[in-house]
Amino acid sequence: MGWTRVLQAAEDDPNVASLNERTLQNLAALVRYGDAELRPPSTVGPGYYPSIVLDWIDLQQQIEVFEDRFEIYDFSVVPTAIQHVALEQVGHLPIQLLPLLAPLKR
């Protein structure tokens, strides 16, 4: 899936209908950055809470986007490494998130 399809896939998924505008703005910020810097995700779908999950199956990585934070999951290690980055401003990636995205660089 290319980055240009991520927002469309999220909006087309009926399970994502419960996402609020803040979560969608945060997803849009990740898509803007990802389009320029990161490999596109394998899949996009609803998270456990009102959130959306981007999955890089071959890299065993996930990013879950919430209205107030981003969570990065690394399934290549046991136990799973989980990093939580609080949102500083809606629609903008927190500076602390950028180094955590390094494994997803093109």
C-alpha positions in Angstrom: 0.0 0.0 0.0 1.4 3.4 -0.9 1.3 6.4 1.4 -1.2 8.1 -0.9 -3.7 5.3 -0.1 -3.3 5.4 3.7 -5.8 8.2 4.5 -8.2 6.8 1.9 -8.0 3.3 3.4 -8.6 4.7 6.9 -11.6 6.8 5.7 -13.1 3.9 3.7 -13.0 1.4 6.6 -16.3 1.3 8.4 -14.5 0.3 11.7 -12.6 3.5 11.6 -15.7 5.7 11.5 -15.4 6.2 15.3 -12.1 8.1 14.9 -12.3 11.7 15.9 -10.9 14.6 13.9 -7.8 14.9 16.1 -6.8 11.3 15.4 -7.3 11.8 11.6 -5.2 15.0 11.7 -2.4 13.1 13.5 -2.6 10.4 10.9 -2.4 13.0 8.1 0.8 14.4 9.7 2.3 10.9 9.8 1.3 10.4 6.1 3.0 13.7 5.1 6.2 12.7 6.8 6.0 9.1 5.7 5.5 9.9 2.0 8.8 11.8 2.0 10.8 9.6 4.4 9.4 6.2 5.2 8.6 2.9 3.5 4.9 2.6 3.0 3.0 0.3 5.4 1.8 -3.1 4.5 -1.7 -2.6 6.0 -3.8 0.0 7.6 -6.7 -0.8 9.9 -8.6 0.1 13.1 -6.8 -0.2 16.5 -8.1 -1.6 19.7 -9.2 1.8 21.0 -10.4 4.6 18.8 -7.2 4.6 16.9 -5.7 3.4 13.6 -2.8 1.0 13.1 -0.2 1.1 10.4 1.6 -2.2 10.0 5.0 -3.1 8.4 4.6 -6.9 8.4 8.1 -7.6 7.0 9.8 -5.3 9.5 7.6 -6.5 12.5 6.8 -2.9 13.3 3.5 -1.1 14.0 2.5 2.5 14.7 -0.8 3.1 16.4 -2.2 6.7 16.0 -4.4 8.1 18.7 -5.9 11.5 19.3 -3.2 12.3 22.0 -0.3 10.1 21.3 1.6 7.7 19.0 2.6 4.2 20.0 5.4 2.3 18.3 5.5 -1.5 18.6 8.6 -3.6 17.7 7.5 -7.2 17.5 11.0 -8.4 16.4 12.1 -8.5 20.1 10.7 -10.5 23.0 9.0 -9.0 25.0 7.5 -6.6 22.4 9.1 -3.2 22.7 6.5 -0.5 23.1 7.3 3.2 22.9 4.7 5.9 23.8 5.2 9.4 22.5 2.7 12.1 23.7 1.3 14.5 21.2 2.6 18.1 21.5 0.3 19.7 18.9 -2.5 18.2 16.9 -1.6 17.5 13.3 2.2 17.7 13.9 4.6 14.9 14.7 6.4 15.2 18.0 10.1 15.7 17.6 10.7 12.7 20.0 8.9 10.4 17.5 11.2 11.0 14.6 14.2 8.9 15.9 11.8 6.0 16.6 10.8 5.9 13.0 14.3 5.2 11.8 13.7 1.4 11.2 11.0 2.4 8.7 13.2 4.7 6.6 13.5 3.9 2.9 
